[in-house]
Amino acid sequence: MSLMDHLRELRTRLFKCACAILVAGVVVYFFFDQITEFALRPYCEAIAKTTKSECKLLYLDAFDPFTMRLRVATYGGMVLASPVLFWQLWSFIAPGLYKKERRYASAFVFSSVVLFSLGAALAYISLPEIYGWLLGQAPPSSEVVNQAQTYFEKLALMVAAFGLSFEFPLLLLVAQMVGLVTPDKLAAVRRHAIVGIVTVVAVITPGGDPVSLFALSIPLCLFYEASIWIARLLKRRKPAPQ
């Protein structure tokens, strides 16, 4: 394919991704109340354990509720459409691979969705402890009221940070399968990789709290080690070249 053909292919894939997000966003928009109640549950748990005050979000003007519905629809649409997004990504890459490599398409999409979902679930489970630690930093005489826009933005960033970070082992495994790195090389730089993982996690987590740092760093370090062992296992099963 020429460069223009690749650009046209990319445009088509991006258009399909946008359509998928739009359709998923419309679905999320009509379930806004249920999604909001579900999203507020970790914050309300932290409020009940720390300040014992009323769990509520603050809207600054009359336009904020509708704007927030649109934002939640956008964030939720991207999450709901993630299987389509990963499939379009693979479909764009697949023509440059051999037939035997394309067999991994289903496994790639399935693993991407599962890992992203696990990361998002871990972020949601960790939120009560994260907000509990953050609220505990406020003086006893103060009252913390979260603005709705800030809360949902932080929630979306947290879910995205955890979900995308959980794609890390898949990228490592693919890099080893195509020969960019070897399991022995990754094992040799294990200590440096752990320091790098912790540093990156400290930067990408929006709260900057120790709870999210440990909650994300520990699984990524375990994934790093697991990708080495899985790559070695696959390398042993691969027949030697003639």
C-alpha positions in Angstrom: 0.0 0.0 0.0 1.1 3.5 -0.7 1.3 6.2 1.9 -2.0 7.7 0.8 -3.7 4.3 0.9 -2.4 3.9 4.5 -3.8 7.3 5.4 -7.2 6.5 3.8 -7.3 3.2 5.8 -6.5 5.1 9.0 -9.2 7.6 8.2 -11.7 4.8 7.8 -10.7 3.1 11.0 -10.9 6.4 12.9 -14.4 7.1 11.5 -15.6 3.7 12.6 -14.2 4.3 16.1 -16.0 7.7 16.3 -19.3 6.1 15.2 -18.9 3.4 17.9 -18.2 6.0 20.6 -21.2 8.0 19.4 -23.6 5.1 19.6 -22.2 3.9 22.9 -22.4 7.5 24.2 -26.1 7.8 23.4 -26.8 4.6 25.4 -24.8 5.9 28.4 -26.6 9.3 28.2 -30.0 7.7 28.8 -28.6 5.7 31.8 -27.0 8.8 33.3 -28.8 8.5 36.7 -27.9 4.9 37.3 -24.3 5.5 36.2 -24.0 8.5 38.5 -25.2 6.6 41.4 -22.8 3.8 40.7 -19.9 6.2 40.2 -20.6 8.0 43.5 -20.7 4.9 45.6 -16.9 4.8 46.4 -16.9 8.5 47.3 -19.9 8.1 49.5 -18.3 5.2 51.3 -15.2 7.3 52.0 -17.4 10.2 53.2 -19.2 7.9 55.6 -16.0 6.5 57.1 -14.1 9.8 57.5 -16.2 13.0 57.8 -19.7 11.5 58.5 -21.1 14.4 56.4 -23.7 14.3 53.6 -22.5 12.7 50.3 -23.3 15.2 47.5 -21.7 16.9 44.5 -21.7 20.6 43.8 -23.0 22.2 40.6 -22.0 25.8 40.1 -24.7 26.9 37.7 -27.8 25.7 35.8 -25.8 24.6 32.7 -23.5 22.2 34.6 -26.0 19.3 35.0 -26.5 19.0 31.2 -22.8 19.6 30.5 -22.0 16.8 32.9 -24.4 14.4 31.2 -22.6 15.0 27.9 -19.2 14.5 29.5 -20.3 11.3 31.3 -21.8 10.1 28.0 -18.4 10.7 26.2 -16.3 9.0 28.9 -18.7 6.1 29.2 -19.1 5.8 25.5 -15.3 5.3 25.1 -15.3 2.6 27.7 -18.4 0.9 26.3 -17.0 1.0 22.8 -13.5 -0.2 23.8 -13.9 -3.7 22.1 -14.6 -2.0 18.8 -11.7 0.4 19.3 -9.3 -2.4 20.0 -10.6 -4.4 17.0 -10.1 -1.4 14.7 -6.6 -1.0 16.0 -5.8 -4.6 15.3 -7.5 -4.4 11.8 -5.2 -1.5 10.9 -2.1 -3.4 12.0 -3.0 -6.9 10.7 -2.4 -6.3 6.9 1.3 -5.8 7.7 1.6 -9.2 9.4 1.9 -12.8 8.1 -1.1 -15.1 8.0 0.1 -17.1 11.0 0.5 -13.8 13.0 -3.1 -12.8 12.2 -4.4 -15.8 14.1 -3.7 -13.9 17.2 -6.3 -11.3 16.3 -9.1 -12.7 18.5 -6.7 -13.3 21.4 -5.3 -9.8 21.1 -8.8 -8.1 21.2 -10.1 -10.4 23.9 -7.0 -9.9 26.1 -7.0 -6.1 25.5 -10.7 -5.9 26.6 -10.2 -8.1 29.6 -7.0 -6.3 30.8 -8.6 -2.9 30.4 -11.7 -4.1 32.3 -9.5 -5.5 35.1 -7.7 -2.2 35.4 -10.9 -0.2 35.5 -12.3 -2.6 38.1 -9.2 -2.2 40.2 -9.5 1.6 40.0 -13.1 1.5 41.1 -12.4 -0.9 44.0 -9.4 1.3 45.1 -11.4 4.5 45.1 -12.9 4.3 48.6 -9.4 3.9 50.1 -8.0 6.6 47.8 -10.7 9.1 48.8 -10.5 8.1 52.4 -6.8 8.9 52.5 -7.3 12.2 50.7 -10.3 13.3 52.9 -8.2 12.3 55.9 -5.7 15.1 55.0 -8.4 17.8 55.6 -8.4 19.6 59.0 -11.1 18.4 61.4 -12.9 21.7 61.3 -13.2 21.8 57.5 -15.9 20.5 55.2 -15.0 19.0 51.8 -17.5 19.4 49.0 -16.6 18.0 45.6 -17.5 19.8 42.4 -19.3 17.4 40.0 -17.1 18.3 37.1 -13.9 17.7 39.0 -15.1 14.5 40.5 -16.1 12.9 37.2 -12.9 14.1 35.5 -10.7 12.6 38.2 -12.8 9.4 38.0 -12.3 9.2 34.3 -8.6 9.8 34.5 -8.2 7.2 37.2 -10.1 4.6 35.2 -8.2 5.4 32.1 -4.8 5.3 33.9 -5.5 2.0 35.4 -7.1 0.5 32.3 -4.5 1.6 29.9 -1.7 0.6 32.3 -3.1 -2.9 32.4 -2.3 -3.2 28.7 1.4 -3.1 29.6 1.9 -6.8 29.8 0.2 -7.4 26.5 2.6 -4.9 24.8 5.6 -6.5 26.4 4.5 -9.9 25.2 3.9 -8.7 21.7 7.3 -7.0 21.7 8.9 -10.3 22.7 7.0 -12.3 20.1 8.1 -10.0 17.3 11.7 -10.0 18.4 12.0 -6.4 19.6 13.2 -7.6 23.0 14.0 -11.0 24.5 12.9 -12.5 27.9 16.5 -12.6 29.0 17.0 -8.9 28.3 13.8 -8.0 30.3 14.9 -10.2 33.1 18.4 -8.5 33.2 16.9 -5.0 33.5 14.2 -6.1 36.0 15.3 -3.8 38.8 15.5 -0.7 36.5 12.1 -1.6 35.1 10.5 -1.7 38.6 11.9 1.7 39.4 10.6 3.0 36.0 7.1 1.5 36.6 6.8 3.1 40.0 8.0 6.5 38.6 5.5 6.4 35.7 2.6 5.4 37.9 3.4 8.2 40.3 3.1 10.6 37.3 0.0 9.3 35.6 -2.2 8.7 38.6 -4.2 12.0 39.1 -4.6 11.8 42.9 -0.9 11.6 43.7 -1.7 9.5 46.8 0.2 6.5 48.0 -2.9 4.2 47.8 -3.2 4.5 44.0 0.6 4.3 43.7 0.8 0.9 45.4 -2.5 -0.3 43.9 -1.2 0.1 40.4 2.5 -0.5 40.8 2.3 -3.9 42.3 0.1 -5.5 39.6 2.3 -3.9 36.8 5.4 -5.4 38.4 3.7 -8.8 38.6 2.6 -8.4 35.0 6.2 -7.6 34.0 7.5 -10.8 35.5 4.6 -12.8 34.1 5.2 -11.6 30.6 8.8 -12.9 30.8 7.7 -16.3 31.8 4.9 -16.5 29.2 7.3 -15.4 26.5 9.9 -18.1 27.6 7.1 -20.7 27.5 6.0 -19.7 24.0 9.6 -19.7 22.8 10.1 -23.3 24.0 7.0 -24.4 22.2 8.1 -22.7 18.9 9.8 -25.2 16.6 13.4 -24.6 15.7 14.0 -23.1 12.2 15.2 -25.6 9.5 
